[in-house]
């Protein structure tokens, strides 16, 4: 598959999706102040971003509302309190995890909601349940996506079957998700070609959500971009679970569309991200995340290793290696 576009050109089909509150919320239990969220919303508008993902539509029966900030649940009124009528070009997104959302109860008609896009996160083996959410949300008037998580653990045959099933559905966008930050650009090229072939066959857009365990989130994002992937996820200062994601400021610096403006993002980092880090909120590339990414493992062990303030990296690597062997 040939490259799409050149370094000095821009593609009008590109959409940048800010996931700072949603993926970053996994770092601090979604305990963001309204000032932080409101300023990020204004930053995204000024920077020309296309979507802002506020968080999850998580089930209040499964998750204690007293143990998480409100962006774990994304009540419509909480979003309205931030965006008002949202009379801007910036669209609002939320994520619904298969098996962790009461979508029929908590997702209302689009006509009564500030939300534009509902993204459904699923593993290969739960795609039928994901398609049920997608069809429900599509009938309610929303844009939809399916984000296939942990694709680095899937074999080609299962992935081909999954893409064929999703392609025949009413979903708008299909996402490549490198959940463990284990994939390299060459692998991402092959995946992008597979997803784009499905997209061309069934008229679907393709997106990328990358994690930075091996310092490759940005590289993998722009690699798939050159192949034709058009929905690009990023977070300010790479804020996200574990090693974090593709940094918005890096991505905006690369994209050539004149509507994107890096300066408001830099100001937001100065005023808010540096404060979070000073308060002890931890994320970003580190040796433990490198090791789980290298071995294509979920970062939960690395997250605990970091929380315990351990530095016995060699012993940790041997533990992960032995765990992989069994």
Secondary structure, 3 states (H helix, E strand, C coil): CCCCCCCCCCCCCCEEEECHHHHHHHHHCCCCCHHHHHHHHHHHHHHCCCEEEEEECCCCCCCCCCCCCHHHCCCHHHHHHHHCCCCCCCEEEEEEECCCCCHHHHCCCHHHCCCCEEEEEECHHHHHHHHHHHHHHHHCCCEEEEEECCHHHCCHHHHHHHHHHHHCCCCCEEEEEECCCCCCHHHHHHHHHHHHHHHHHHCCEEEEEEECCCCCHHHHHHHHHHHCCCEEEEEHHHCCCCCCECEHHHHHHHCCCCCCCCHHHHHHHHHHHHHHHHCCCCCCCCHHHHHHHHCCCCCHHHHHHHHCCCCCHHHHHHHHHHHHHC
